[in-house]
Amino acid sequence: MALLVAVAPAAARADDQVEASETPGGDPRRPLPAGIWIAAAATAGLATTTTIVGLTALDLRTSFDRANRDPRQSAAERARLRDTALETEHVATIAAVTTIVAAAAILVIYLTRPERRDLPAPGTELARLGQAPVLSASF
C-alpha cells in the first residue's frame, strides 16, 4: 500500500474571514502578510547592528590615527590597531550592504504584494485514491 501526499484546497470557514477594518497595512484589498512584518523586524535588527558596528569601527579608526601620530607607540601596536580598525570597517560595510539589500527586498515584496484572495483555511484530510490512501493538506 503506497502513501501519496497531495495538496488540495480545504473548505473555507466563516470564522476565518478577516474584516477589512482588521487588516493591517491600509488597503483591505492588498493586506500585508506576516512575512513582511517579520522581514521588517529582521531588517531593523540589521540596521541596529550596522549602526553599532559602524560606530565601533569609527572609534577604532580614531584610536589608530591617534596611535599613528604618537611616536611612543611601537610599530607592532600601530599595526595591531590598524588591522583591528580595518577588519571592523569591513564588517560594518558588509552589514550595511546586507541591510540595504534586505530593505530593498522588503520594498519589492511590499509593492508587488498580490490582491487579497479568500483562501481556504489550512487543514489535512485523509482520502482514498483507488486502493492507495491519500493524505491531502492545504496551507
C-alpha positions as CSV (number, residue, x, y, z in Angstrom):
1,M,0.0,0.0,0.0
2,A,1.5,3.3,-1.1
3,L,1.1,6.6,0.7
4,L,0.6,9.6,-1.5
5,V,0.9,13.2,-0.3
6,A,-1.1,15.8,-2.2
7,V,-2.0,19.4,-1.7
8,A,-5.7,20.2,-2.1
9,P,-7.8,23.2,-1.1
10,A,-9.9,22.8,2.0
11,A,-13.3,24.4,2.5
12,A,-13.2,28.0,3.9
13,R,-14.8,28.6,7.2
14,A,-16.8,31.7,8.0
15,D,-14.8,32.4,11.2
16,D,-11.5,32.5,9.2
17,Q,-12.6,35.6,7.2
18,V,-10.8,38.9,8.2
19,E,-12.8,42.0,8.3
20,A,-11.5,45.0,6.2
21,S,-11.1,47.0,9.4
22,E,-8.9,44.3,11.0
23,T,-6.5,44.2,8.1
24,P,-3.2,46.0,8.9
25,G,-1.5,48.0,6.2
26,G,-4.3,50.2,4.9
27,D,-5.9,48.8,1.7
28,P,-8.1,45.8,2.6
29,R,-7.7,44.5,-0.9
30,R,-3.9,44.2,-0.5
31,P,-3.2,43.1,3.1
32,L,0.3,42.9,4.5
33,P,1.4,39.3,5.0
34,A,3.1,38.4,8.3
35,G,6.3,37.7,6.4
36,I,6.7,41.5,5.7
37,W,6.5,42.3,9.3
38,I,9.0,39.5,10.2
39,A,11.4,40.7,7.5
40,A,11.0,44.3,8.6
41,A,11.9,43.4,12.2
42,A,14.9,41.4,10.9
43,T,16.0,44.4,8.8
44,A,15.6,46.7,11.8
45,G,17.9,44.4,13.7
46,L,20.4,44.5,10.9
47,A,20.2,48.3,10.8
48,T,20.9,48.5,14.6
49,T,23.8,46.1,14.2
50,T,25.2,48.1,11.3
51,T,25.0,51.3,13.4
52,I,26.7,49.7,16.4
53,V,29.5,48.1,14.3
54,G,29.9,51.3,12.2
55,L,30.3,53.4,15.3
56,T,32.8,50.9,16.8
57,A,34.8,51.0,13.5
58,L,34.9,54.8,13.6
59,D,36.2,54.7,17.2
60,L,38.8,52.1,16.4
61,R,39.9,54.2,13.4
62,T,40.3,57.2,15.7
63,S,42.4,55.2,18.1
64,F,44.6,54.0,15.3
65,D,45.0,57.6,14.0
66,R,45.9,58.8,17.5
67,A,48.4,56.0,17.9
68,N,49.9,56.6,14.5
69,R,50.7,60.2,15.4
70,D,52.2,59.2,18.7
71,P,56.0,58.4,18.3
72,R,56.0,56.5,21.6
73,Q,53.7,53.8,20.1
74,S,55.5,50.7,18.8
75,A,55.2,49.7,15.2
76,A,53.6,46.4,16.3
77,E,50.9,48.2,18.3
78,R,50.1,50.6,15.4
79,A,49.9,47.6,13.1
80,R,47.5,45.8,15.5
81,L,45.3,48.8,15.8
82,R,45.3,49.3,12.1
83,D,44.3,45.7,11.4
84,T,41.6,45.8,14.0
85,A,40.2,49.0,12.6
86,L,40.2,47.7,9.0
87,E,38.6,44.4,10.0
88,T,35.8,46.2,11.8
89,E,35.3,48.6,8.9
90,H,34.9,45.6,6.6
91,V,32.3,44.0,8.9
92,A,30.4,47.3,9.0
93,T,30.4,47.6,5.3
94,I,29.1,44.1,4.8
95,A,26.4,44.7,7.4
96,A,25.4,47.9,5.7
97,V,25.2,46.2,2.3
98,T,23.1,43.4,3.8
99,T,20.8,45.9,5.4
100,I,20.3,47.8,2.2
101,V,19.6,44.6,0.3
102,A,17.1,43.4,2.9
103,A,15.3,46.8,2.9
104,A,15.1,46.7,-0.9
105,A,13.7,43.2,-0.9
106,I,11.0,44.3,1.6
107,L,10.2,47.2,-0.6
108,V,9.8,45.0,-3.6
109,I,7.7,42.5,-1.7
110,Y,5.5,45.3,-0.3
111,L,5.0,47.0,-3.7
112,T,4.3,43.7,-5.5
113,R,2.1,42.0,-2.9
114,P,-1.0,40.4,-4.5
115,E,-4.6,41.3,-4.2
116,R,-6.4,39.6,-1.4
117,R,-7.8,36.2,-2.3
118,D,-10.1,34.4,0.1
119,L,-8.0,31.2,0.6
120,P,-9.2,28.2,2.4
121,A,-8.1,27.6,5.9
122,P,-5.2,25.2,6.5
123,G,-6.2,21.6,7.1
124,T,-5.5,18.0,6.3
125,E,-7.7,15.3,5.0
126,L,-7.3,11.5,4.6
127,A,-8.9,10.1,1.4
128,R,-8.6,7.1,-0.8
129,L,-7.5,7.2,-4.4
130,G,-8.4,3.7,-5.7
131,Q,-6.6,1.3,-3.4
132,A,-4.0,3.9,-2.1
133,P,-4.7,6.2,0.8
134,V,-4.0,9.8,0.0
135,L,-3.1,12.4,2.7
136,S,-4.1,15.8,1.4
137,A,-3.1,19.1,3.1
138,S,-3.8,22.7,2.4
139,F,-1.8,25.6,3.7
